[in-house]
Amino acid sequence: MFVRFLKDRSGATAVEYGMILVCLSLVIVGGITHFGNRMEVRFLEIAKFLDDTPTQ
């Protein structure tokens, strides 16, 4: 598939594939960043809860 993409000489098709790759990359990076931020908040909440728990 990649070799066929490199051999393709029609400019419009290559530009369209490039735009699709850029859009998908932005969505993936945005989703991972959002998920990472949510997990950081969750772990900080858990750490705060554990610090506030009285010990015997």
mmCIF entry with sequence, helices, sheets and N, C-alpha, C, O atoms, coordinates in Angstrom:
data_MODEL
# 
_entry.id   MODEL 
# 
_entity.id                         1 
_entity.type                       polymer 
_entity.pdbx_number_of_molecules   1 
# 
_entity_poly.entity_id                      1 
_entity_poly.type                           'polypeptide(L)' 
_entity_poly.nstd_linkage                   no 
_entity_poly.nstd_monomer                   no 
_entity_poly.pdbx_seq_one_letter_code       MFVRFLKDRSGATAVEYGMILVCLSLVIVGGITHFGNRMEVRFLEIAKFLDDTPTQ 
_entity_poly.pdbx_seq_one_letter_code_can   MFVRFLKDRSGATAVEYGMILVCLSLVIVGGITHFGNRMEVRFLEIAKFLDDTPTQ 
_entity_poly.pdbx_strand_id                 A 
# 
loop_
_entity_poly_seq.entity_id 
_entity_poly_seq.num 
_entity_poly_seq.mon_id 
_entity_poly_seq.hetero 
1 1  MET n 
1 2  PHE n 
1 3  VAL n 
1 4  ARG n 
1 5  PHE n 
1 6  LEU n 
1 7  LYS n 
1 8  ASP n 
1 9  ARG n 
1 10 SER n 
1 11 GLY n 
1 12 ALA n 
1 13 THR n 
1 14 ALA n 
1 15 VAL n 
1 16 GLU n 
1 17 TYR n 
1 18 GLY n 
1 19 MET n 
1 20 ILE n 
1 21 LEU n 
1 22 VAL n 
1 23 CYS n 
1 24 LEU n 
1 25 SER n 
1 26 LEU n 
1 27 VAL n 
1 28 ILE n 
1 29 VAL n 
1 30 GLY n 
1 31 GLY n 
1 32 ILE n 
1 33 THR n 
1 34 HIS n 
1 35 PHE n 
1 36 GLY n 
1 37 ASN n 
1 38 ARG n 
1 39 MET n 
1 40 GLU n 
1 41 VAL n 
1 42 ARG n 
1 43 PHE n 
1 44 LEU n 
1 45 GLU n 
1 46 ILE n 
1 47 ALA n 
1 48 LYS n 
1 49 PHE n 
1 50 LEU n 
1 51 ASP n 
1 52 ASP n 
1 53 THR n 
1 54 PRO n 
1 55 THR n 
1 56 GLN n 
# 
_struct_asym.id          A 
_struct_asym.entity_id   1 
# 
loop_
_struct_conf.conf_type_id 
_struct_conf.id 
_struct_conf.pdbx_PDB_helix_id 
_struct_conf.beg_label_comp_id 
_struct_conf.beg_label_asym_id 
_struct_conf.beg_label_seq_id 
_struct_conf.pdbx_beg_PDB_ins_code 
_struct_conf.end_label_comp_id 
_struct_conf.end_label_asym_id 
_struct_conf.end_label_seq_id 
_struct_conf.pdbx_end_PDB_ins_code 
_struct_conf.beg_auth_comp_id 
_struct_conf.beg_auth_asym_id 
_struct_conf.beg_auth_seq_id 
_struct_conf.end_auth_comp_id 
_struct_conf.end_auth_asym_id 
_struct_conf.end_auth_seq_id 
_struct_conf.pdbx_PDB_helix_class 
_struct_conf.details 
_struct_conf.pdbx_PDB_helix_length 
HELX_P HELX_P1 AA1 PHE A 2  ? LYS A 7  ? PHE A 2  LYS A 7  1 ? 6  
HELX_P HELX_P2 AA2 GLY A 11 ? ASP A 52 ? GLY A 11 ASP A 52 1 ? 42 
# 
_struct_conf_type.id          HELX_P 
_struct_conf_type.criteria    ? 
_struct_conf_type.reference   ? 
# 
loop_
_atom_site.group_PDB 
_atom_site.id 
_atom_site.type_symbol 
_atom_site.label_atom_id 
_atom_site.label_alt_id 
_atom_site.label_comp_id 
_atom_site.label_asym_id 
_atom_site.label_entity_id 
_atom_site.label_seq_id 
_atom_site.pdbx_PDB_ins_code 
_atom_site.Cartn_x 
_atom_site.Cartn_y 
_atom_site.Cartn_z 
_atom_site.occupancy 
_atom_site.B_iso_or_equiv 
_atom_site.pdbx_formal_charge 
_atom_site.auth_seq_id 
_atom_site.auth_comp_id 
_atom_site.auth_asym_id 
_atom_site.auth_atom_id 
_atom_site.pdbx_PDB_model_num 
ATOM 1   N N  . MET A 1 1  ? 0.829  -1.179 0.000   1.00 0.00 ? 1  MET A N  1 
ATOM 2   C CA . MET A 1 1  ? 0.000  0.000  0.000   1.00 0.00 ? 1  MET A CA 1 
ATOM 3   C C  . MET A 1 1  ? 0.882  1.255  0.000   1.00 0.00 ? 1  MET A C  1 
ATOM 4   O O  . MET A 1 1  ? 0.617  2.199  -0.745  1.00 0.00 ? 1  MET A O  1 
ATOM 5   N N  . PHE A 1 2  ? 1.925  1.267  0.831   1.00 0.00 ? 2  PHE A N  1 
ATOM 6   C CA . PHE A 1 2  ? 2.809  2.423  0.906   1.00 0.00 ? 2  PHE A CA 1 
ATOM 7   C C  . PHE A 1 2  ? 3.582  2.608  -0.392  1.00 0.00 ? 2  PHE A C  1 
ATOM 8   O O  . PHE A 1 2  ? 3.768  3.736  -0.849  1.00 0.00 ? 2  PHE A O  1 
ATOM 9   N N  . VAL A 1 3  ? 4.033  1.506  -0.990  1.00 0.00 ? 3  VAL A N  1 
ATOM 10  C CA . VAL A 1 3  ? 4.770  1.581  -2.250  1.00 0.00 ? 3  VAL A CA 1 
ATOM 11  C C  . VAL A 1 3  ? 3.848  2.103  -3.351  1.00 0.00 ? 3  VAL A C  1 
ATOM 12  O O  . VAL A 1 3  ? 4.255  2.912  -4.185  1.00 0.00 ? 3  VAL A O  1 
ATOM 13  N N  . ARG A 1 4  ? 2.628  1.641  -3.342  1.00 0.00 ? 4  ARG A N  1 
ATOM 14  C CA . ARG A 1 4  ? 1.660  2.110  -4.328  1.00 0.00 ? 4  ARG A CA 1 
ATOM 15  C C  . ARG A 1 4  ? 1.397  3.600  -4.135  1.00 0.00 ? 4  ARG A C  1 
ATOM 16  O O  . ARG A 1 4  ? 1.227  4.330  -5.112  1.00 0.00 ? 4  ARG A O  1 
ATOM 17  N N  . PHE A 1 5  ? 1.362  4.055  -2.887  1.00 0.00 ? 5  PHE A N  1 
ATOM 18  C CA . PHE A 1 5  ? 1.179  5.480  -2.597  1.00 0.00 ? 5  PHE A CA 1 
ATOM 19  C C  . PHE A 1 5  ? 2.341  6.287  -3.146  1.00 0.00 ? 5  PHE A C  1 
ATOM 20  O O  . PHE A 1 5  ? 2.137  7.353  -3.727  1.00 0.00 ? 5  PHE A O  1 
ATOM 21  N N  . LEU A 1 6  ? 3.559  5.791  -2.969  1.00 0.00 ? 6  LEU A N  1 
ATOM 22  C CA . LEU A 1 6  ? 4.726  6.506  -3.464  1.00 0.00 ? 6  LEU A CA 1 
ATOM 23  C C  . LEU A 1 6  ? 4.771  6.555  -4.987  1.00 0.00 ? 6  LEU A C  1 
ATOM 24  O O  . LEU A 1 6  ? 5.255  7.532  -5.559  1.00 0.00 ? 6  LEU A O  1 
ATOM 25  N N  . LYS A 1 7  ? 4.271  5.515  -5.648  1.00 0.00 ? 7  LYS A N  1 
ATOM 26  C CA . LYS A 1 7  ? 4.283  5.471  -7.108  1.00 0.00 ? 7  LYS A CA 1 
ATOM 27  C C  . LYS A 1 7  ? 3.145  6.278  -7.723  1.00 0.00 ? 7  LYS A C  1 
ATOM 28  O O  . LYS A 1 7  ? 3.186  6.594  -8.912  1.00 0.00 ? 7  LYS A O  1 
ATOM 29  N N  . ASP A 1 8  ? 2.138  6.613  -6.935  1.00 0.00 ? 8  ASP A N  1 
ATOM 30  C CA . ASP A 1 8  ? 0.983  7.348  -7.439  1.00 0.00 ? 8  ASP A CA 1 
ATOM 31  C C  . ASP A 1 8  ? 1.412  8.763  -7.835  1.00 0.00 ? 8  ASP A C  1 
ATOM 32  O O  . ASP A 1 8  ? 1.964  9.504  -7.022  1.00 0.00 ? 8  ASP A O  1 
ATOM 33  N N  . ARG A 1 9  ? 1.157  9.119  -9.069  1.00 0.00 ? 9  ARG A N  1 
ATOM 34  C CA . ARG A 1 9  ? 1.587  10.421 -9.575  1.00 0.00 ? 9  ARG A CA 1 
ATOM 35  C C  . ARG A 1 9  ? 0.441  11.433 -9.652  1.00 0.00 ? 9  ARG A C  1 
ATOM 36  O O  . ARG A 1 9  ? 0.650  12.568 -10.080 1.00 0.00 ? 9  ARG A O  1 
ATOM 37  N N  . SER A 1 10 ? -0.728 11.048 -9.256  1.00 0.00 ? 10 SER A N  1 
ATOM 38  C CA . SER A 1 10 ? -1.834 12.010 -9.297  1.00 0.00 ? 10 SER A CA 1 
ATOM 39  C C  . SER A 1 10 ? -1.766 12.863 -8.037  1.00 0.00 ? 10 SER A C  1 
ATOM 40  O O  . SER A 1 10 ? -1.900 12.352 -6.925  1.00 0.00 ? 10 SER A O  1 
ATOM 41  N N  . GLY A 1 11 ? -1.560 14.142 -8.214  1.00 0.00 ? 11 GLY A N  1 
ATOM 42  C CA . GLY A 1 11 ? -1.333 15.048 -7.093  1.00 0.00 ? 11 GLY A CA 1 
ATOM 43  C C  . GLY A 1 11 ? -2.522 15.178 -6.165  1.00 0.00 ? 11 GLY A C  1 
ATOM 44  O O  . GLY A 1 11 ? -2.356 15.264 -4.948  1.00 0.00 ? 11 GLY A O  1 
ATOM 45  N N  . ALA A 1 12 ? -3.724 15.193 -6.730  1.00 0.00 ? 12 ALA A N  1 
ATOM 46  C CA . ALA A 1 12 ? -4.908 15.374 -5.896  1.00 0.00 ? 12 ALA A CA 1 
ATOM 47  C C  . ALA A 1 12 ? -5.068 14.216 -4.913  1.00 0.00 ? 12 ALA A C  1 
ATOM 48  O O  . ALA A 1 12 ? -5.412 14.427 -3.750  1.00 0.00 ? 12 ALA A O  1 
ATOM 49  N N  . THR A 1 13 ? -4.822 13.016 -5.376  1.00 0.00 ? 13 THR A N  1 
ATOM 50  C CA . THR A 1 13 ? -4.960 11.849 -4.504  1.00 0.00 ? 13 THR A CA 1 
ATOM 51  C C  . THR A 1 13 ? -3.932 11.896 -3.378  1.00 0.00 ? 13 THR A C  1 
ATOM 52  O O  . THR A 1 13 ? -4.258 11.603 -2.228  1.00 0.00 ? 13 THR A O  1 
ATOM 53  N N  . ALA A 1 14 ? -2.717 12.255 -3.695  1.00 0.00 ? 14 ALA A N  1 
ATOM 54  C CA . ALA A 1 14 ? -1.674 12.321 -2.678  1.00 0.00 ? 14 ALA A CA 1 
ATOM 55  C C  . ALA A 1 14 ? -1.996 13.400 -1.646  1.00 0.00 ? 14 ALA A C  1 
ATOM 56  O O  . ALA A 1 14 ? -1.778 13.205 -0.451  1.00 0.00 ? 14 ALA A O  1 
ATOM 57  N N  . VAL A 1 15 ? -2.508 14.526 -2.104  1.00 0.00 ? 15 VAL A N  1 
ATOM 58  C CA . VAL A 1 15 ? -2.868 15.604 -1.183  1.00 0.00 ? 15 VAL A CA 1 
ATOM 59  C C  . VAL A 1 15 ? -4.019 15.160 -0.290  1.00 0.00 ? 15 VAL A C  1 
ATOM 60  O O  . VAL A 1 15 ? -4.019 15.450 0.907   1.00 0.00 ? 15 VAL A O  1 
ATOM 61  N N  . GLU A 1 16 ? -4.991 14.468 -0.851  1.00 0.00 ? 16 GLU A N  1 
ATOM 62  C CA . GLU A 1 16 ? -6.117 13.989 -0.055  1.00 0.00 ? 16 GLU A CA 1 
ATOM 63  C C  . GLU A 1 16 ? -5.654 12.999 1.013   1.00 0.00 ? 16 GLU A C  1 
ATOM 64  O O  . GLU A 1 16 ? -6.081 13.078 2.165   1.00 0.00 ? 16 GLU A O  1 
ATOM 65  N N  . TYR A 1 17 ? -4.787 12.073 0.629   1.00 0.00 ? 17 TYR A N  1 
ATOM 66  C CA . TYR A 1 17 ? -4.256 11.128 1.613   1.00 0.00 ? 17 TYR A CA 1 
ATOM 67  C C  . TYR A 1 17 ? -3.480 11.864 2.695   1.00 0.00 ? 17 TYR A C  1 
ATOM 68  O O  . TYR A 1 17 ? -3.576 11.518 3.873   1.00 0.00 ? 17 TYR A O  1 
ATOM 69  N N  . GLY A 1 18 ? -2.724 12.858 2.312   1.00 0.00 ? 18 GLY A N  1 
ATOM 70  C CA . GLY A 1 18 ? -1.975 13.645 3.288   1.00 0.00 ? 18 GLY A CA 1 
ATOM 71  C C  . GLY A 1 18 ? -2.891 14.358 4.260   1.00 0.00 ? 18 GLY A C  1 
ATOM 72  O O  . GLY A 1 18 ? -2.631 14.388 5.463   1.00 0.00 ? 18 GLY A O  1 
ATOM 73  N N  . MET A 1 19 ? -3.969 14.933 3.738   1.00 0.00 ? 19 MET A N  1 
ATOM 74  C CA . MET A 1 19 ? -4.921 15.639 4.618   1.00 0.00 ? 19 MET A CA 1 
ATOM 75  C C  . MET A 1 19 ? -5.613 14.669 5.569   1.00 0.00 ? 19 MET A C  1 
ATOM 76  O O  . MET A 1 19 ? -5.841 14.993 6.734   1.00 0.00 ? 19 MET A O  1 
ATOM 77  N N  . ILE A 1 20 ? -5.945 13.489 5.077   1.00 0.00 ? 20 ILE A N  1 
ATOM 78  C CA . ILE A 1 20 ? -6.568 12.480 5.942   1.00 0.00 ? 20 ILE A CA 1 
ATOM 79  C C  . ILE A 1 20 ? -5.601 12.075 7.051   1.00 0.00 ? 20 ILE A C  1 
ATOM 80  O O  . ILE A 1 20 ? -6.002 11.959 8.209   1.00 0.00 ? 20 ILE A O  1 
ATOM 81  N N  . LEU A 1 21 ? -4.342 11.862 6.710   1.00 0.00 ? 21 LEU A N  1 
ATOM 82  C CA . LEU A 1 21 ? -3.344 11.491 7.723   1.00 0.00 ? 21 LEU A CA 1 
ATOM 83  C C  . LEU A 1 21 ? -3.164 12.587 8.761   1.00 0.00 ? 21 LEU A C  1 
ATOM 84  O O  . LEU A 1 21 ? -3.054 12.299 9.952   1.00 0.00 ? 21 LEU A O  1 
ATOM 85  N N  . VAL A 1 22 ? -3.133 13.829 8.326   1.00 0.00 ? 22 VAL A N  1 
ATOM 86  C CA . VAL A 1 22 ? -2.983 14.944 9.269   1.00 0.00 ? 22 VAL A CA 1 
ATOM 87  C C  . VAL A 1 22 ? -4.182 15.016 10.196  1.00 0.00 ? 22 VAL A C  1 
ATOM 88  O O  . VAL A 1 22 ? -4.017 15.169 11.406  1.00 0.00 ? 22 VAL A O  1 
ATOM 89  N N  . CYS A 1 23 ? -5.374 14.908 9.656   1.00 0.00 ? 23 CYS A N  1 
ATOM 90  C CA . CYS A 1 23 ? -6.582 14.972 10.492  1.00 0.00 ? 23 CYS A CA 1 
ATOM 91  C C  . CYS A 1 23 ? -6.624 13.822 11.501  1.00 0.00 ? 23 CYS A C  1 
ATOM 92  O O  . CYS A 1 23 ? -6.920 14.031 12.677  1.00 0.00 ? 23 CYS A O  1 
ATOM 93  N N  . LEU A 1 24 ? -6.331 12.631 11.040  1.00 0.00 ? 24 LEU A N  1 
ATOM 94  C CA . LEU A 1 24 ? -6.324 11.488 11.963  1.00 0.00 ? 24 LEU A CA 1 
ATOM 95  C C  . LEU A 1 24 ? -5.265 11.655 13.047  1.00 0.00 ? 24 LEU A C  1 
ATOM 96  O O  . LEU A 1 24 ? -5.501 11.323 14.209  1.00 0.00 ? 24 LEU A O  1 
ATOM 97  N N  . SER A 1 25 ? -4.110 12.164 12.668  1.00 0.00 ? 25 SER A N  1 
ATOM 98  C CA . SER A 1 25 ? -3.045 12.375 13.653  1.00 0.00 ? 25 SER A CA 1 
ATOM 99  C C  . SER A 1 25 ? -3.468 13.387 14.711  1.00 0.00 ? 25 SER A C  1 
ATOM 100 O O  . SER A 1 25 ? -3.213 13.191 15.899  1.00 0.00 ? 25 SER A O  1 
ATOM 101 N N  . LEU A 1 26 ? -4.111 14.465 14.283  1.00 0.00 ? 26 LEU A N  1 
ATOM 102 C CA . LEU A 1 26 ? -4.573 15.476 15.241  1.00 0.00 ? 26 LEU A CA 1 
ATOM 103 C C  . LEU A 1 26 ? -5.614 14.913 16.195  1.00 0.00 ? 26 LEU A C  1 
ATOM 104 O O  . LEU A 1 26 ? -5.589 15.203 17.391  1.00 0.00 ? 26 LEU A O  1 
ATOM 105 N N  . VAL A 1 27 ? -6.522 14.113 15.671  1.00 0.00 ? 27 VAL A N  1 
ATOM 106 C CA . VAL A 1 27 ? -7.548 13.507 16.521  1.00 0.00 ? 27 VAL A CA 1 
ATOM 107 C C  . VAL A 1 27 ? -6.915 12.546 17.523  1.00 0.00 ? 27 VAL A C  1 
ATOM 108 O O  . VAL A 1 27 ? -7.279 12.549 18.698  1.00 0.00 ? 27 VAL A O  1 
ATOM 109 N N  . ILE A 1 28 ? -5.985 11.736 17.074  1.00 0.00 ? 28 ILE A N  1 
ATOM 110 C CA . ILE A 1 28 ? -5.336 10.764 17.958  1.00 0.00 ? 28 ILE A CA 1 
ATOM 111 C C  . ILE A 1 28 ? -4.533 11.478 19.041  1.00 0.00 ? 28 ILE A C  1 
ATOM 112 O O  . ILE A 1 28 ? -4.645 11.137 20.219  1.00 0.00 ? 28 ILE A O  1 
ATOM 113 N N  . VAL A 1 29 ? -3.725 12.462 18.656  1.00 0.00 ? 29 VAL A N  1 
ATOM 114 C CA . VAL A 1 29 ? -2.912 13.187 19.640  1.00 0.00 ? 29 VAL A CA 1 
ATOM 115 C C  . VAL A 1 29 ? -3.813 13.932 20.630  1.00 0.00 ? 29 VAL A C  1 
ATOM 116 O O  . VAL A 1 29 ? -3.548 13.933 21.831  1.00 0.00 ? 29 VAL A O  1 
ATOM 117 N N  . GLY A 1 30 ? -4.864 14.556 20.132  1.00 0.00 ? 30 GLY A N  1 
ATOM 118 C CA . GLY A 1 30 ? -5.796 15.248 21.019  1.00 0.00 ? 30 GLY A CA 1 
ATOM 119 C C  . GLY A 1 30 ? -6.468 14.308 22.003  1.00 0.00 ? 30 GLY A C  1 
ATOM 120 O O  . GLY A 1 30 ? -6.610 14.632 23.182  1.00 0.00 ? 30 GLY A O  1 
ATOM 121 N N  . GLY A 1 31 ? -6.877 13.151 21.524  1.00 0.00 ? 31 GLY A N  1 
ATOM 122 C CA . GLY A 1 31 ? -7.518 12.169 22.405  1.00 0.00 ? 31 GLY A CA 1 
ATOM 123 C C  . GLY A 1 31 ? -6.574 11.643 23.460  1.00 0.00 ? 31 GLY A C  1 
ATOM 124 O O  . GLY A 1 31 ? -6.956 11.509 24.622  1.00 0.00 ? 31 GLY A O  1 
ATOM 125 N N  . ILE A 1 32 ? -5.350 11.344 23.076  1.00 0.00 ? 32 ILE A N  1 
ATOM 126 C CA . ILE A 1 32 ? -4.367 10.845 24.037  1.00 0.00 ? 32 ILE A CA 1 
ATOM 127 C C  . ILE A 1 32 ? -4.029 11.916 25.070  1.00 0.00 ? 32 ILE A C  1 
ATOM 128 O O  . ILE A 1 32 ? -3.888 11.615 26.255  1.00 0.00 ? 32 ILE A O  1 
ATOM 129 N N  . THR A 1 33 ? -3.899 13.164 24.622  1.00 0.00 ? 33 THR A N  1 
ATOM 130 C CA . THR A 1 33 ? -3.607 14.262 25.552  1.00 0.00 ? 33 THR A CA 1 
ATOM 131 C C  . THR A 1 33 ? -4.748 14.445 26.545  1.00 0.00 ? 33 THR A C  1 
ATOM 132 O O  . THR A 1 33 ? -4.519 14.591 27.745  1.00 0.00 ? 33 THR A O  1 
ATOM 133 N N  . HIS A 1 34 ? -5.969 14.436 26.042  1.00 0.00 ? 34 HIS A N  1 
ATOM 134 C CA . HIS A 1 34 ? -7.135 14.600 26.923  1.00 0.00 ? 34 HIS A CA 1 
ATOM 135 C C  . HIS A 1 34 ? -7.208 13.448 27.932  1.00 0.00 ? 34 HIS A C  1 
ATOM 136 O O  . HIS A 1 34 ? -7.436 13.673 29.120  1.00 0.00 ? 34 HIS A O  1 
ATOM 137 N N  . PHE A 1 35 ? -7.015 12.230 27.458  1.00 0.00 ? 35 PHE A N  1 
ATOM 138 C CA . PHE A 1 35 ? -7.047 11.061 28.344  1.00 0.00 ? 35 PHE A CA 1 
ATOM 139 C C  . PHE A 1 35 ? -5.946 11.141 29.388  1.00 0.00 ? 35 PHE A C  1 
ATOM 140 O O  . PHE A 1 35 ? -6.175 10.828 30.556  1.00 0.00 ? 35 PHE A O  1 
ATOM 141 N N  . GLY A 1 36 ? -4.749 11.560 28.977  1.00 0.00 ? 36 GLY A N  1 
ATOM 142 C CA . GLY A 1 36 ? -3.636 11.689 29.914  1.00 0.00 ? 36 GLY A CA 1 
ATOM 143 C C  . GLY A 1 36 ? -3.912 12.728 30.992  1.00 0.00 ? 36 GLY A C  1 
ATOM 144 O O  . GLY A 1 36 ? -3.599 12.513 32.163  1.00 0.00 ? 36 GLY A O  1 
ATOM 145 N N  . ASN A 1 37 ? -4.498 13.854 30.596  1.00 0.00 ? 37 ASN A N  1 
ATOM 146 C CA . ASN A 1 37 ? -4.829 14.888 31.578  1.00 0.00 ? 37 ASN A CA 1 
ATOM 147 C C  . ASN A 1 37 ? -5.876 14.396 32.562  1.00 0.00 ? 37 ASN A C  1 
ATOM 148 O O  . ASN A 1 37 ? -5.772 14.656 33.760  1.00 0.00 ? 37 ASN A O  1 
ATOM 149 N N  . ARG A 1 38 ? -6.878 13.692 32.071  1.00 0.00 ? 38 ARG A N  1 
ATOM 150 C CA . ARG A 1 38 ? -7.922 13.158 32.960  1.00 0.00 ? 38 ARG A CA 1 
ATOM 151 C C  . ARG A 1 38 ? -7.326 12.137 33.932  1.00 0.00 ? 38 ARG A C  1 
ATOM 152 O O  . ARG A 1 38 ? -7.696 12.110 35.106  1.00 0.00 ? 38 ARG A O  1 
ATOM 153 N N  . MET A 1 39 ? -6.410 11.303 33.451  1.00 0.00 ? 39 MET A N  1 
ATOM 154 C CA . MET A 1 39 ? -5.795 10.319 34.332  1.00 0.00 ? 39 MET A CA 1 
ATOM 155 C C  . MET A 1 39 ? -4.926 10.996 35.382  1.00 0.00 ? 39 MET A C  1 
ATOM 156 O O  . MET A 1 39 ? -4.888 10.552 36.530  1.00 0.00 ? 39 MET A O  1 
ATOM 157 N N  . GLU A 1 40 ? -4.229 12.060 35.009  1.00 0.00 ? 40 GLU A N  1 
ATOM 158 C CA . GLU A 1 40 ? -3.404 12.789 35.976  1.00 0.00 ? 40 GLU A CA 1 
ATOM 159 C C  . GLU A 1 40 ? -4.271 13.354 37.093  1.00 0.00 ? 40 GLU A C  1 
ATOM 160 O O  . GLU A 1 40 ? -3.915 13.255 38.268  1.00 0.00 ? 40 GLU A O  1 
ATOM 161 N N  . VAL A 1 41 ? -5.403 13.945 36.736  1.00 0.00 ? 41 VAL A N  1 
ATOM 162 C CA . VAL A 1 41 ? -6.314 14.487 37.743  1.00 0.00 ? 41 VAL A CA 1 
ATOM 163 C C  . VAL A 1 41 ? -6.823 13.374 38.650  1.00 0.00 ? 41 VAL A C  1 
ATOM 164 O O  . VAL A 1 41 ? -6.891 13.538 39.868  1.00 0.00 ? 41 VAL A O  1 
ATOM 165 N N  . ARG A 1 42 ? -7.177 12.252 38.057  1.00 0.00 ? 42 ARG A N  1 
ATOM 166 C CA . ARG A 1 42 ? -7.701 11.125 38.842  1.00 0.00 ? 42 ARG A CA 1 
ATOM 167 C C  . ARG A 1 42 ? -6.649 10.607 39.832  1.00 0.00 ? 42 ARG A C  1 
ATOM 168 O O  . ARG A 1 42 ? -6.969 10.351 40.993  1.00 0.00 ? 42 ARG A O  1 
ATOM 169 N N  . PHE A 1 43 ? -5.405 10.452 39.383  1.00 0.00 ? 43 PHE A N  1 
ATOM 170 C CA . PHE A 1 43 ? -4.352 9.966  40.270  1.00 0.00 ? 43 PHE A CA 1 
ATOM 171 C C  . PHE A 1 43 ? -4.041 10.981 41.375  1.00 0.00 ? 43 PHE A C  1 
ATOM 172 O O  . PHE A 1 43 ? -3.735 10.594 42.503  1.00 0.00 ? 43 PHE A O  1 
ATOM 173 N N  . LEU A 1 44 ? -4.117 12.265 41.059  1.00 0.00 ? 44 LEU A N  1 
ATOM 174 C CA . LEU A 1 44 ? -3.895 13.280 42.094  1.00 0.00 ? 44 LEU A CA 1 
ATOM 175 C C  . LEU A 1 44 ? -5.008 13.234 43.135  1.00 0.00 ? 44 LEU A C  1 
ATOM 176 O O  . LEU A 1 44 ? -4.745 13.406 44.325  1.00 0.00 ? 44 LEU A O  1 
ATOM 177 N N  . GLU A 1 45 ? -6.252 13.003 42.703  1.00 0.00 ? 45 GLU A N  1 
ATOM 178 C CA . GLU A 1 45 ? -7.362 12.861 43.654  1.00 0.00 ? 45 GLU A CA 1 
ATOM 179 C C  . GLU A 1 45 ? -7.143 11.657 44.558  1.00 0.00 ? 45 GLU A C  1 
ATOM 180 O O  . GLU A 1 45 ? -7.376 11.740 45.764  1.00 0.00 ? 45 GLU A O  1 
ATOM 181 N N  . ILE A 1 46 ? -6.704 10.555 44.002  1.00 0.00 ? 46 ILE A N  1 
ATOM 182 C CA . ILE A 1 46 ? -6.454 9.345  44.792  1.00 0.00 ? 46 ILE A CA 1 
ATOM 183 C C  . ILE A 1 46 ? -5.316 9.586  45.778  1.00 0.00 ? 46 ILE A C  1 
ATOM 184 O O  . ILE A 1 46 ? -5.405 9.184  46.939  1.00 0.00 ? 46 ILE A O  1 
ATOM 185 N N  . ALA A 1 47 ? -4.247 10.240 45.324  1.00 0.00 ? 47 ALA A N  1 
ATOM 186 C CA . ALA A 1 47 ? -3.121 10.525 46.213  1.00 0.00 ? 47 ALA A CA 1 
ATOM 187 C C  . ALA A 1 47 ? -3.537 11.439 47.353  1.00 0.00 ? 47 ALA A C  1 
ATOM 188 O O  . ALA A 1 47 ? -3.110 11.241 48.491  1.00 0.00 ? 47 ALA A O  1 
ATOM 189 N N  . LYS A 1 48 ? -4.366 12.439 47.063  1.00 0.00 ? 48 LYS A N  1 
ATOM 190 C CA . LYS A 1 48 ? -4.841 13.348 48.113  1.00 0.00 ? 48 LYS A CA 1 
ATOM 191 C C  . LYS A 1 48 ? -5.711 12.589 49.113  1.00 0.00 ? 48 LYS A C  1 
ATOM 192 O O  . LYS A 1 48 ? -5.599 12.797 50.321  1.00 0.00 ? 48 LYS A O  1 
ATOM 193 N N  . PHE A 1 49 ? -6.574 11.712 48.610  1.00 0.00 ? 49 PHE A N  1 
ATOM 194 C CA . PHE A 1 49 ? -7.420 10.918 49.490  1.00 0.00 ? 49 PHE A CA 1 
ATOM 195 C C  . PHE A 1 49 ? -6.564 10.040 50.405  1.00 0.00 ? 49 PHE A C  1 
ATOM 196 O O  . PHE A 1 49 ? -6.840 9.936  51.600  1.00 0.00 ? 49 PHE A O  1 
ATOM 197 N N  . LEU A 1 50 ? -5.535 9.414  49.852  1.00 0.00 ? 50 LEU A N  1 
ATOM 198 C CA . LEU A 1 50 ? -4.681 8.550  50.654  1.00 0.00 ? 50 LEU A CA 1 
ATOM 199 C C  . LEU A 1 50 ? -3.886 9.335  51.680  1.00 0.00 ? 50 LEU A C  1 
ATOM 200 O O  . LEU A 1 50 ? -3.639 8.836  52.778  1.00 0.00 ? 50 LEU A O  1 
ATOM 201 N N  . ASP A 1 51 ? -3.476 10.563 51.343  1.00 0.00 ? 51 ASP A N  1 
ATOM 202 C CA . ASP A 1 51 ? -2.742 11.401 52.294  1.00 0.00 ? 51 ASP A CA 1 
ATOM 203 C C  . ASP A 1 51 ? -3.647 11.874 53.429  1.00 0.00 ? 51 ASP A C  1 
ATOM 204 O O  . ASP A 1 51 ? -3.187 12.045 54.558  1.00 0.00 ? 51 ASP A O  1 
ATOM 205 N N  . ASP A 1 52 ? -4.936 12.086 53.135  1.00 0.00 ? 52 ASP A N  1 
ATOM 206 C CA . ASP A 1 52 ? -5.874 12.576 54.142  1.00 0.00 ? 52 ASP A CA 1 
ATOM 207 C C  . ASP A 1 52 ? -6.406 11.465 55.031  1.00 0.00 ? 52 ASP A C  1 
ATOM 208 O O  . ASP A 1 52 ? -7.033 11.748 56.052  1.00 0.00 ? 52 ASP A O  1 
ATOM 209 N N  . THR A 1 53 ? -6.175 10.215 54.670  1.00 0.00 ? 53 THR A N  1 
ATOM 210 C CA . THR A 1 53 ? -6.694 9.091  55.444  1.00 0.00 ? 53 THR A CA 1 
ATOM 211 C C  . THR A 1 53 ? -5.885 8.962  56.729  1.00 0.00 ? 53 THR A C  1 
ATOM 212 O O  . THR A 1 53 ? -4.658 8.878  56.686  1.00 0.00 ? 53 THR A O  1 
ATOM 213 N N  . PRO A 1 54 ? -6.581 8.947  57.893  1.00 0.00 ? 54 PRO A N  1 
ATOM 214 C CA . PRO A 1 54 ? -5.837 8.796  59.162  1.00 0.00 ? 54 PRO A CA 1 
ATOM 215 C C  . PRO A 1 54 ? -5.209 7.411  59.283  1.00 0.00 ? 54 PRO A C  1 
ATOM 216 O O  . PRO A 1 54 ? -5.784 6.416  58.841  1.00 0.00 ? 54 PRO A O  1 
ATOM 217 N N  . THR A 1 55 ? -4.046 7.359  59.875  1.00 0.00 ? 55 THR A N  1 
ATOM 218 C CA . THR A 1 55 ? -3.356 6.085  60.083  1.00 0.00 ? 55 THR A CA 1 
ATOM 219 C C  . THR A 1 55 ? -3.511 5.679  61.542  1.00 0.00 ? 55 THR A C  1 
ATOM 220 O O  . THR A 1 55 ? -3.693 6.527  62.416  1.00 0.00 ? 55 THR A O  1 
ATOM 221 N N  . GLN A 1 56 ? -3.438 4.399  61.792  1.00 0.00 ? 56 GLN A N  1 
ATOM 222 C CA . GLN A 1 56 ? -3.599 3.914  63.157  1.00 0.00 ? 56 GLN A CA 1 
ATOM 223 C C  . GLN A 1 56 ? -2.272 3.626  63.801  1.00 0.00 ? 56 GLN A C  1 
ATOM 224 O O  . GLN A 1 56 ? -2.226 3.207  64.958  1.00 0.00 ? 56 GLN A O  1 
# 
